[in-house]
Amino acid sequence: MIGRFTILFLYLLLNANAVSAQEENLNVFQKWVIWNNPGSLLIHNLTGQANDYYDIRDSEIAKLRTKSDWQKRQTLVKDKLMKIVGPFPEKTPLNPVITGVLQKDGYRVEKIIYESMPDFYVTGCLFIPDSIDGKVPAILNVVGHNQDAFRAELYQTVYLNLVKKGMIVMAIDPIGQGEHVQYYDPEIEFSSIGYTVIEHCYSGNQCFLSGVSPGRYFTWDGIRGIDYLLTRDDVDPERIGVTGFSGGGTITSFISAFDDRVKVSVPCSWSTASRRLVETKGVGDAETLFVRGVAEGITFEDLLEVRAPKPTLMTFTTRDEYLTIQGARESFWEIKKAYKAFGREDNLEMVEDDFKHWMTPKIRLEIYKFFMKHFDLPGDPAEEEVEILSEEDLTVTSTGQISTSVGGDMLFDVNKKETEVLIENLEESRKNIDKHLSSVVIKAKEISGYAVPYDNECEPFLNGRYQRDGYTVGMYAIKGEGDYVIPFLLFVPDGNKGNHPALVYLHPEGKVTEALPGGEIEELVKKGYIVAATDVLGIGETKNTATRAGAAGYTAVLIGRSVVGIQAGDIVRAVNYLKSRDDVDKDKVGAVAVGETCLPLIHAAAFDRSINNVTLIGSPVSYRSIVMNRFYKIGLIETEWGGTWHPYDIGFSWGIAGVLTGYDLPDLIGCIAPRKVVLANLKDQMLEPASPELIEMETAFPGSVYSYKNAAGNLRIVSSYESLGSLVDWGFEE
C-alpha cells in the first residue's frame, strides 16, 4: 500500500514539474496573429525600405519622355555607376601569354592568360573560325556560377555555334571559377571554402567591409578581355559583343554599361538586383550587388538603359528557380521606353521560354539570330551539333589552377592592398584624438545606417509573465524602427527595494539561451539587477528564416544600411524602455553582449551615452582583422549536407559595407570612454581567442583614449573571469 502511494506521489510530482516546464513558453510572439511569422520581420523591414527607394526612382523614370530626357538620365547614371563601382584600376600591360593551341574541325582554340591588373591573372580560351577573311566580330563570353566555368557543355554549345557562324569568341574564367579558384586547396583539389557562390560571397564580404563592390573586379576582368581582343588583327573593333548566362548575365550587364565599345549585349537570366528580385527570391551573390546601389537609385534597368540605343537582347525563363520572370518583363517594358525615345525600338528584344533556369534551344536560337543580325553576318542561324571538348582540352594552366601554376594575387590580395591605405588613413586620423572621435561618431552613424530612435518608441506590450523563485519573467515587446516589434524577456527581482541597476542582455542564439533557471541571467537578477534579455532584429525569435543566409545583410548593403546599425537602434530602444521604468535607476543602465551581438552593442554605446557601462564577451576584435587575413569564420554557417562542395552557407548580417573607410571597432570603443568597458575573451577573425599581440595592437588606440581622459582603469581586458556577475558588478562600481 505504501509503495502505491509513493509511486502515485512521484508520478504527480514529475507530472507537475512537466506541466510547469511546458507552461514556461518564453516565446514572446506565441499566439500573436499579427506577428505569426517573426522570421520574416528583418527581411520585410529591409525590403520595405528598398521599395521606398524604388518608388522614388519610378517617379523619376515616369517623367522621362524625350530622347534628351533619357540622355540626361544616361549621364546621371554613368556618374553614379562610377561613384558606387569605380574607380577602376589603371590600365596596365596585359602581358598575354598563349599557353597552347588546339586545332579542331573548322576552328582553333587558343589558350590564354592575361593580367587584368599587375599579377592578377585571368585564364580563358579563344575560339577562332578557320579561313577568316579580314576582320570579324568578336564576343566576350562571361559565364554563370558553374564551377567548370566556360568548359560546361551548355556554354560550349552556345559559343561553338557562334564560332560556326563566323564569330570569334573569347570565354574567360570568372573569379572563383574554373582555373581561377580563390581558395584552392591542393589536398582536396577544390576550394577550401566551397563552390563558386560561396567563394564569391566570402571574398566579396571582405570587399564590402572596405567599401568596394566586388563586381568591380568581375567587370574589370571582362573590360580587359575586350582590350585584348582589340589588339588582334582579326577582330573588328566596331563589332564587339558580350553575352553570359545567370551570374554571367549579370556581369554582361555590368560590362556593357561601363564599356562603350560593346555594340551588342545579350544578358541571359541575369541575377542583378531589381525590385521584384529583392521582394521575391531575394539577393544572394555578393558580386551582383553595388554598395548603396538601390539607395542611389540604380537598378538593373539602368545598366541597359545607359547603353541605349545599342542592340540588346534579354533572355529569360518563366519558371526560374532563383530569379523572377515578372521582374524581367517589367525591366523590359521600362527599357523599351528608352529605346523608343531614341527611335530604335527594334534594337531591343526579349525572348522567354517556359522552363527552369537555363538557356533552352529556343533561347539559344534567338541569341544566334540576334548576333548575326546586328553583326551583319549572312547564313543560317539554326543551332548545329557540336563536339563538346574535354576539360583537359580547355585547361589553360600547367596545373589546372592559377594559384598553383603562375601564382600571383587573388581577390583577397587586391582588396588587402586597397585596405592598407584605409588603415593608414585611420591611423593618421587617430593622432588627433578629439577630432577623430567626433568624426567617428558621425561617420559610423552614416556608414552603419543607424537611425536615431524616437523617445516615444518604448511603450511596452506585455504578453505574459511567470513567477520564479525570487523574481518574475515578463514577456514584452516594444516598437522597432519600422513595422516590427522587438521581443524581450524582463527579469525583475521580487520586492519593492527602490530603484535597481538594469541591463540589456544580448546573445546571438537568442534571449532564451541563458533565460532558464540556473542560467547567467538568473545570476544577475538575483544580484539585484533588472535584466531585459532582448532579441534585436534578426536574432532569436526574429532570426531571418524567410530567405537565404546572405539575403538580409546583402539587401542592407544595397540600401546603405546594415543589420548591425539597425540592431544598435533596437538596443537603444531597449535601454530607453528600462530608463522609463519607475523601478530602474536611470543613471545605472548597462548592457552585456555575447559573440556577434557585441557588434551592435559597441555601436549603440558609442552613439548613446546614457548606456552606463558595457560588458563584451567574445567580441570580434576588429573588422580590420577580417579583411587583412585570407581566412575568417564570422558569418559562416556549417551545413550538414554540403560536403566539400557546399560546407558553409554564408551571411553578412555581421558586416557593414564601407566600415573601414571611416572607422573600426577600436575607434567606437574609444568613443565610449570614459565609461567602463569590459573586453572579455576577445576573438580573432577565426573566432578563436585573439593572440596577445593582436589584442595589444587593436586595443592600443582605445587604451590611449582612456588614458587621455584620465580613465585608464575603466577599460578592462580579460581572457578569463570568475563569473559574468563579477564583470557586471565591476561595471557598476563607483
C-alpha positions in Angstrom: 0.0 0.0 0.0 2.8 2.4 0.9 4.5 1.6 -2.3 1.4 2.5 -4.3 1.2 5.9 -2.5 4.9 6.5 -3.1 4.6 5.7 -6.8 1.5 7.9 -7.1 3.2 10.8 -5.3 6.3 10.6 -7.5 4.1 10.4 -10.6 2.1 13.5 -9.6 5.4 15.4 -8.7 7.0 14.6 -12.0 3.8 15.4 -13.9 3.5 18.7 -12.1 7.1 19.6 -13.0 6.5 18.7 -16.6 3.4 20.9 -16.7 5.4 23.7 -15.1 8.1 23.3 -17.7 5.6 23.2 -20.6 3.9 26.3 -19.3 7.1 28.3 -19.4 6.9 29.2 -23.1 9.3 32.1 -23.3 8.4 33.0 -26.9 7.0 36.5 -26.8 5.3 36.0 -30.2 3.3 32.9 -29.2 -0.3 33.1 -30.4 0.0 36.6 -31.9 -1.8 36.8 -35.2 0.0 39.9 -36.5 3.4 38.6 -35.6 2.9 35.0 -36.6 5.9 34.9 -38.9 8.7 36.6 -36.9 11.3 35.0 -39.1 10.4 37.4 -41.9 10.5 40.6 -39.9 14.1 41.5 -40.7 13.8 41.0 -44.5 10.4 42.7 -44.6 11.9 45.7 -42.9 14.8 45.9 -45.4 12.7 45.2 -48.5 10.2 47.9 -47.4 13.0 50.4 -47.3 14.3 49.2 -50.6 10.8 49.7 -52.1 10.8 53.3 -50.9 13.9 53.9 -53.0 12.4 52.0 -55.9 9.3 54.2 -55.7 11.5 57.4 -55.8 13.3 56.0 -58.9 10.0 55.0 -60.6 8.7 58.6 -60.2 11.9 59.9 -61.8 11.6 57.5 -64.7 7.9 58.4 -65.2 9.0 62.0 -66.1 11.2 60.9 -69.0 9.7 61.5 -72.3 12.1 62.6 -75.0 15.5 61.5 -76.2 17.0 64.5 -74.5 15.4 63.4 -71.2 16.9 59.9 -71.5 20.3 61.3 -72.5 20.4 63.4 -69.3 19.4 60.3 -67.4 22.3 58.3 -69.0 24.8 61.0 -68.0 23.5 60.9 -64.4 23.6 57.1 -64.3 27.1 56.9 -65.7 28.3 59.3 -62.9 26.5 57.3 -60.2 27.8 54.0 -61.6 31.4 55.3 -61.4 30.8 56.6 -57.9 29.5 53.3 -56.5 31.6 50.8 -58.5 34.7 52.7 -59.5 37.2 53.9 -59.8 38.6 51.1 -61.9 42.2 50.2 -61.7 44.7 51.8 -64.1 45.1 50.0 -67.4 48.4 48.3 -67.2 50.1 45.9 -69.7 48.1 42.8 -70.3 51.2 40.6 -70.8 49.1 38.0 -72.7 50.6 34.5 -73.0 49.2 31.8 -75.3 49.8 28.6 -73.4 48.6 26.3 -76.1 46.8 25.9 -79.4 44.3 23.2 -80.2 43.2 22.7 -83.8 39.6 21.4 -84.3 37.4 20.8 -87.3 36.6 24.3 -88.6 38.2 26.3 -85.8 41.1 26.5 -83.4 41.4 27.1 -79.7 44.0 29.5 -78.3 44.5 29.2 -74.6 45.4 32.5 -73.0 46.5 34.0 -69.7 46.5 37.8 -69.3 46.9 40.2 -66.4 43.8 42.4 -65.8 45.9 44.1 -63.1 49.5 43.6 -62.3 50.0 40.0 -61.0 46.2 39.3 -61.2 45.8 36.6 -63.8 42.8 35.7 -65.9 42.5 32.5 -67.8 40.5 31.9 -70.9 40.2 30.4 -74.4 39.7 32.0 -77.7 37.7 30.1 -80.3 38.6 31.3 -83.8 37.0 30.2 -87.0 39.2 28.9 -89.8 39.7 30.8 -93.0 39.0 34.3 -91.6 38.9 36.9 -94.3 39.7 40.2 -92.8 38.3 41.3 -89.5 35.3 39.5 -87.9 33.0 40.2 -85.0 34.3 39.1 -81.5 32.2 38.1 -78.5 33.3 38.1 -74.9 31.6 35.2 -73.1 31.3 35.6 -69.3 29.7 32.6 -67.7 27.4 31.9 -64.7 28.1 30.1 -61.5 29.2 26.9 -63.0 32.3 25.5 -61.2 33.9 24.5 -64.5 33.1 27.9 -66.0 33.1 28.0 -69.8 34.0 24.3 -70.0 30.5 23.2 -69.2 28.5 21.6 -72.0 25.8 24.3 -72.2 28.3 27.1 -72.6 30.3 25.2 -75.2 27.1 24.6 -77.2 26.5 28.3 -77.4 29.9 29.7 -78.2 30.9 26.9 -80.6 27.7 27.6 -82.6 28.7 31.3 -82.6 32.1 30.3 -83.9 30.5 28.2 -86.7 28.5 31.3 -87.7 31.7 33.3 -88.2 32.4 35.0 -84.9 35.5 34.8 -82.6 34.5 34.0 -79.0 36.7 34.7 -76.0 35.5 32.8 -72.9 37.1 33.6 -69.6 37.1 32.2 -66.1 35.3 34.5 -63.6 36.9 35.0 -60.2 36.2 31.9 -58.1 35.5 29.6 -61.1 37.3 27.3 -63.5 41.0 27.8 -63.1 40.6 30.9 -61.0 39.5 29.4 -57.7 40.5 31.8 -55.0 40.9 29.4 -52.1 42.1 26.3 -53.9 43.3 23.5 -51.6 45.6 21.0 -53.4 44.9 18.3 -50.8 41.2 18.2 -51.6 41.6 19.5 -55.2 38.8 22.0 -54.6 38.2 25.3 -52.8 38.6 25.1 -49.0 35.6 27.4 -48.7 33.1 25.8 -51.2 31.8 26.2 -54.6 31.6 29.3 -56.7 28.8 31.3 -54.9 30.4 30.7 -51.5 33.8 31.9 -52.8 32.2 35.0 -54.4 30.5 35.9 -51.1 33.4 35.0 -48.9 35.9 37.3 -50.7 33.0 39.7 -51.5 32.3 40.3 -47.8 35.9 41.4 -47.3 35.5 43.8 -50.3 32.3 45.2 -48.8 34.0 46.0 -45.5 36.4 48.1 -47.4 33.6 49.9 -49.2 34.2 48.1 -52.6 31.6 46.4 -54.7 33.3 43.1 -55.7 31.5 43.3 -59.1 34.1 45.9 -59.9 36.8 43.2 -60.4 34.5 40.8 -62.3 33.7 43.7 -64.6 37.3 44.8 -65.0 38.4 41.3 -66.0 35.9 41.5 -68.8 36.8 45.0 -69.9 40.5 44.0 -70.1 39.4 40.9 -72.1 37.9 43.3 -74.6 41.2 45.3 -74.5 43.0 42.1 -75.6 40.5 41.3 -78.4 41.1 44.8 -79.8 44.9 44.1 -80.1 44.2 41.3 -82.6 44.3 41.9 -86.3 41.4 39.5 -86.9 38.9 41.4 -84.6 36.6 44.1 -85.9 36.6 46.8 -83.2 33.2 48.0 -84.4 31.6 44.6 -83.9 32.2 43.7 -80.2 29.6 41.7 -78.3 29.2 40.4 -74.7 27.0 37.6 -73.5 26.6 35.5 -70.4 24.1 33.4 -68.6 22.9 33.7 -64.9 25.7 35.3 -63.0 27.3 35.8 -66.4 24.2 37.6 -67.4 24.8 40.0 -64.5 28.4 40.6 -65.5 27.3 41.0 -69.1 25.1 43.9 -68.0 27.9 45.4 -65.9 30.5 45.3 -68.7 28.0 46.6 -71.3 27.1 49.5 -69.1 30.7 50.6 -68.4 32.4 49.8 -71.8 31.1 51.9 -74.7 33.0 49.6 -77.1 30.3 46.9 -76.7 28.0 47.1 -79.7 25.8 44.1 -79.0 24.9 42.9 -75.5 22.9 39.7 -74.6 22.4 39.2 -70.9 20.7 35.9 -70.2 18.8 35.2 -66.9 20.7 37.9 -65.0 20.7 38.0 -61.2 21.2 41.7 -60.9 19.2 43.3 -58.1 15.8 44.7 -59.1 12.6 45.4 -57.1 11.0 42.1 -58.0 14.1 40.0 -57.2 14.6 41.8 -53.8 10.9 41.2 -52.8 10.6 37.6 -54.1 13.6 35.3 -54.4 16.0 37.7 -52.6 19.5 38.7 -53.4 22.3 36.3 -52.6 25.5 36.7 -54.5 28.0 39.4 -53.5 29.4 40.1 -56.9 25.9 41.1 -58.2 25.5 43.9 -55.7 26.6 47.5 -55.8 27.2 49.2 -52.4 24.4 51.6 -51.9 23.2 50.8 -55.4 19.5 50.9 -54.7 19.9 53.9 -52.3 21.5 55.7 -55.3 18.6 54.8 -57.5 20.5 52.3 -59.6 18.8 49.1 -60.7 19.3 46.5 -63.5 17.2 48.6 -65.9 19.7 51.4 -65.7 22.5 49.1 -66.8 20.8 48.6 -70.1 19.2 52.0 -70.5 22.5 53.7 -70.2 23.7 51.9 -73.4 20.5 52.7 -75.4 20.1 52.6 -78.4 22.7 49.9 -78.9 21.4 46.4 -79.7 20.5 44.4 -76.6 18.7 41.1 -76.3 17.3 40.0 -73.0 16.6 36.3 -72.4 14.7 34.7 -69.5 12.7 31.6 -68.5 9.3 31.7 -66.8 9.9 29.1 -64.1 13.3 30.2 -63.0 14.1 28.8 -59.5 16.3 31.7 -58.5 15.0 34.7 -60.4 11.7 36.3 -61.3 10.1 36.4 -64.7 7.8 39.3 -63.6 10.8 41.4 -62.8 12.4 40.6 -66.2 9.2 41.6 -68.0 8.9 44.8 -66.1 12.5 45.6 -66.8 12.0 45.1 -70.5 8.9 47.3 -70.6 10.8 50.1 -68.9 13.9 49.8 -71.0 11.7 49.7 -74.1 10.7 53.3 -73.3 14.3 54.5 -73.6 14.8 52.8 -76.9 11.6 54.2 -78.2 12.7 57.7 -77.3 15.8 57.1 -79.3 13.7 55.9 -82.2 15.3 52.4 -82.1 12.8 50.1 -80.5 13.9 47.4 -83.0 17.3 47.3 -81.2 15.8 45.9 -78.0 14.3 42.5 -77.9 13.4 39.9 -75.2 12.8 36.2 -75.6 11.5 33.9 -72.9 10.7 30.2 -72.7 8.7 28.1 -70.3 11.4 26.4 -68.5 13.7 26.4 -65.4 16.9 28.4 -65.0 18.5 27.6 -68.3 19.4 28.6 -71.9 16.9 26.5 -73.8 17.1 25.6 -77.5 14.6 28.4 -78.2 16.6 30.9 -76.4 19.9 29.8 -77.9 18.5 30.2 -81.4 17.4 33.7 -80.7 20.9 34.5 -79.4 22.5 33.3 -82.7 19.9 35.2 -84.7 20.4 38.5 -82.8 24.2 38.5 -83.1 24.1 37.6 -86.8 21.5 40.3 -87.4 23.4 43.1 -85.7 26.8 42.0 -86.9 25.6 41.8 -90.5 26.5 38.1 -90.8 24.8 36.0 -93.5 23.9 32.4 -93.1 21.6 30.0 -91.3 21.1 30.8 -87.5 19.9 27.2 -86.7 21.8 25.5 -84.0 24.3 22.9 -85.1 25.5 19.8 -83.3 29.0 20.5 -81.9 31.7 18.3 -80.5 32.0 19.0 -76.7 35.6 19.5 -75.7 37.0 17.8 -72.6 38.1 19.7 -69.6 41.7 18.7 -70.4 41.3 20.2 -73.9 40.3 23.6 -72.3 42.8 23.7 -69.4 44.9 26.7 -69.8 47.5 26.5 -66.9 50.0 23.7 -66.3 48.3 22.6 -63.1 44.7 23.5 -63.8 44.7 26.4 -61.4 46.2 29.8 -61.5 47.1 29.6 -57.8 49.3 26.5 -58.2 50.9 27.5 -61.5 51.5 31.1 -62.3 50.5 32.2 -58.8 50.0 35.9 -58.4 47.3 37.8 -56.5 43.8 36.6 -55.6 40.9 39.0 -55.0 41.8 38.9 -51.3 45.3 40.3 -52.0 43.9 43.0 -54.3 41.4 44.1 -51.6 44.0 43.9 -48.9 46.3 46.3 -50.7 43.5 48.8 -51.1 42.5 48.4 -47.5 46.0 49.1 -46.3 45.5 52.7 -47.5 42.3 52.9 -45.5 44.1 51.6 -42.4 46.8 54.1 -42.8 44.2 56.9 -43.1 42.6 55.7 -39.8 46.0 55.5 -38.0 46.8 59.1 -39.2 43.4 60.4 -38.0 43.8 58.8 -34.6 46.7 61.0 -33.8 44.2 63.8 -33.1 42.0 62.1 -30.5 39.3 64.7 -30.0 38.8 65.4 -33.7 39.0 61.8 -34.6 36.4 60.7 -32.1 34.0 63.4 -33.2 34.4 62.3 -36.8 34.0 58.6 -36.0 30.6 59.1 -34.4 29.3 61.0 -37.4 30.8 58.6 -39.9 29.7 55.5 -38.0 26.1 56.6 -37.9 26.1 57.3 -41.6 28.1 54.2 -42.7 26.2 51.7 -40.5 22.9 53.2 -41.4 22.0 53.9 -37.8 18.6 55.6 -37.3 18.2 57.5 -34.0 15.2 56.1 -32.1 12.3 58.3 -31.1 11.6 58.8 -27.4 8.0 57.6 -27.8 9.0 54.1 -29.1 9.4 52.5 -25.7 5.8 51.8 -24.8 5.7 48.1 -23.9 3.3 45.4 -24.8 3.0 42.6 -22.2 2.2 39.1 -23.4 2.5 37.1 -20.2 4.6 36.7 -17.1 6.0 33.9 -14.9 6.8 33.9 -11.2 10.0 32.2 -10.3 11.9 31.8 -7.1 12.7 35.4 -6.1 11.9 37.1 -9.4 9.4 37.4 -12.3 9.9 36.9 -16.0 7.7 39.1 -18.2 7.3 38.6 -22.0 7.3 42.1 -23.6 7.6 43.8 -27.0 8.4 47.3 -27.9 8.2 49.1 -31.3 11.2 48.8 -33.6 12.2 51.4 -36.2 9.7 50.1 -38.8 6.8 47.8 -39.0 8.1 45.3 -36.4 8.4 44.9 -32.7 11.4 43.9 -30.5 10.7 40.9 -28.2 12.4 40.8 -24.9 12.1 39.0 -21.5 12.1 41.2 -18.5 13.6 39.7 -15.3 12.6 41.7 -12.2 13.6 40.9 -8.6 10.8 40.4 -6.2 10.0 43.1 -3.6 10.0 46.8 -3.7 13.5 47.8 -2.8 13.8 51.1 -4.6 15.5 51.7 -7.9 17.6 48.9 -9.4 20.5 48.9 -11.7 19.5 47.5 -15.1 21.0 45.6 -18.0 20.2 44.9 -21.6 21.4 41.3 -22.2 22.1 40.1 -25.8 23.0 36.7 -27.0 23.5 35.5 -30.7 21.4 32.4 -30.1 18.6 34.5 -28.7 17.2 35.7 -25.4 16.1 32.3 -24.1 19.7 30.9 -24.2 20.6 31.9 -20.7 17.0 32.5 -19.5 16.3 29.2 -17.8 16.7 28.8 -14.0 20.4 28.5 -13.2 21.5 30.5 -16.3 23.6 33.6 -16.4 20.5 35.9 -16.4 19.3 34.4 -13.1 22.7 35.0 -11.6 22.3 38.7 -12.5 18.7 39.2 -11.4 19.5 37.5 -8.0 22.2 40.2 -7.6 19.5 42.8 -7.8 19.7 43.7 -11.5 16.6 44.2 -13.7 17.5 42.4 -16.9 15.9 42.9 -20.4 17.1 39.9 -22.4 16.4 41.2 -25.9 16.1 39.7 -29.4 17.2 42.6 -31.6 16.0 42.3 -35.2 17.5 39.2 -36.8 18.3 37.4 -33.5 16.4 34.7 -31.6 12.7 34.9 -32.3 13.3 37.3 -35.1 16.1 35.3 -36.7 15.7 35.5 -40.5 14.2 32.3 -41.8 12.4 33.7 -44.8 15.4 33.9 -47.2 18.9 32.5 -47.9 21.5 33.3 -45.3 23.0 36.2 -47.1 19.8 38.0 -48.3 19.2 40.2 -45.3 22.8 41.5 -45.0 23.1 42.0 -48.7 19.8 43.8 -49.0 21.1 46.2 -46.3 24.2 46.7 -48.5 22.0 47.8 -51.4 20.1 50.4 -49.4 23.0 51.9 -47.4 22.0 50.3 -44.1 23.5 47.4 -42.1 21.8 44.9 -39.9 24.3 45.9 -37.2 23.2 49.5 -37.4 19.5 48.5 -37.2 20.2 46.3 -34.2 22.1 49.2 -32.5 18.9 51.2 -32.7 17.0 48.3 -31.2 19.4 48.2 -28.2 18.9 51.9 -27.6 15.2 51.4 -27.6 15.5 48.7 -25.0 17.7 51.0 -22.9 15.1 53.7 -23.3 12.4 51.3 -22.1 14.4 50.4 -19.0 15.0 54.1 -18.2 11.3 54.7 -18.4 10.5 52.3 -15.6 10.0 53.6 -12.1 11.9 50.7 -10.5 15.1 51.4 -12.6 17.9 53.8 -11.6 18.1 55.8 -14.9 21.8 56.5 -14.4 22.6 52.9 -14.0 21.6 51.1 -17.2 24.3 49.0 -18.7 24.5 46.2 -21.3 26.0 42.8 -21.8 26.6 41.1 -25.2 28.0 37.8 -26.3 29.7 37.0 -29.6 28.4 38.7 -32.7 25.8 40.8 -30.7 28.8 42.7 -29.3 29.0 44.4 -32.7 25.7 46.3 -32.4 26.2 46.9 -28.7 29.6 48.6 -29.4 27.8 50.9 -31.9 24.9 51.6 -29.6 27.1 52.5 -26.7 29.2 54.8 -28.9 26.0 56.5 -30.1 24.1 56.7 -26.8 25.9 58.0 -23.8 23.1 57.0 -21.5 24.4 53.4 -21.6 26.4 53.5 -18.4 28.7 50.6 -19.0 29.3 47.7 -21.4 30.4 44.1 -20.9 31.5 42.4 -24.1 32.0 38.6 -24.1 33.8 37.0 -27.1 33.6 40.1 -29.3 35.4 40.1 -32.6 38.5 42.3 -32.0 38.1 44.3 -35.2 36.9 44.4 -38.8 40.4 45.0 -39.9 41.4 41.6 -38.8 38.8 40.1 -41.0 39.9 42.0 -44.1 43.6 41.7 -43.6 43.6 37.9 -43.2 42.9 35.5 -46.0 40.5 33.3 -43.9 37.9 34.3 -41.5 35.0 32.5 -39.9 32.4 35.0 -38.8 29.2 34.6 -40.8 29.9 31.1 -41.8 27.1 28.6 -41.1 28.2 25.0 -41.4 25.9 22.7 -43.4 25.3 19.1 -42.6 24.9 18.0 -46.1 27.2 20.1 -48.3 30.5 18.2 -48.1 33.4 19.8 -49.9 31.1 21.4 -52.4 29.0 23.4 -50.0 30.4 23.2 -46.5 29.0 26.5 -45.5 26.2 29.0 -46.0 27.5 32.5 -45.6 25.9 35.7 -44.4 26.7 39.3 -43.9 24.4 40.4 -41.1 27.5 41.0 -39.0 29.1 43.2 -41.6 28.9 46.9 -42.5 29.7 47.9 -46.1 32.4 50.6 -46.1 33.1 50.4 -42.4 36.9 50.7 -42.8 36.5 53.8 -44.9 35.6 55.7 -41.7 36.2 53.7 -38.5 36.7 50.3 -36.9 35.6 48.7 -33.6 38.5 50.1 -31.6 37.5 53.6 -32.6 34.0 53.1 -31.3 35.3 51.7 -28.0 37.3 54.9 -27.8 34.1 56.8 -28.3 32.6 55.1 -25.3 35.3 56.4 -23.0 35.4 57.3 -20.1 32.5 54.9 -19.4 33.5 51.4 -18.3 34.1 48.7 -20.8 34.9 45.1 -20.2 36.5 43.2 -23.1 36.5 39.5 -22.2 37.7 36.7 -24.3 38.3 38.8 -27.5 38.1 36.8 -30.7 40.2 36.9 -33.8 38.9 36.6 -37.4 38.7 32.8 -37.0 36.6 33.3 -33.8 39.4 31.8 -31.8 40.9 33.5 -28.8 42.8 36.5 -30.0 46.5 36.4 -29.5 48.2 38.8 -27.0 49.9 40.5 -29.9 46.6 41.1 -31.8 44.8 42.3 -28.6 47.7 44.7 -27.9 47.6 46.1 -31.5 43.8 46.5 -31.7 43.3 47.9 -28.1 46.2 50.4 -28.3 44.0 53.2 -29.6 41.1 52.8 -27.2 43.6 52.4 -24.4 45.2 55.7 -25.4 41.8 57.4 -25.3 41.0 56.1 -21.8 44.4 57.4 -20.7 43.8 60.7 -22.4 40.6 61.0 -20.5 42.2 60.0 -17.2 40.2 56.8 -17.0 42.7 54.1 -17.9 41.2 51.9 -15.2 37.8 51.9 -16.9 38.9 49.8 -19.8 39.3 46.2 -18.6 40.7 43.5 -20.9 40.5 39.9 -19.5 41.0 36.5 -21.0 39.2 34.7 -18.2 36.8 35.6 -15.4 35.1 34.1 -12.4 31.5 34.8 -13.4 29.5 37.2 -15.6 28.1 38.7 -12.4 31.6 39.7 -11.3 32.3 41.6 -14.5 28.9 43.3 -14.4 29.4 44.3 -10.8 32.7 45.9 -11.7 31.0 47.9 -14.4 28.6 49.5 -11.9 31.1 50.2 -9.2 31.5 53.9 -8.5 
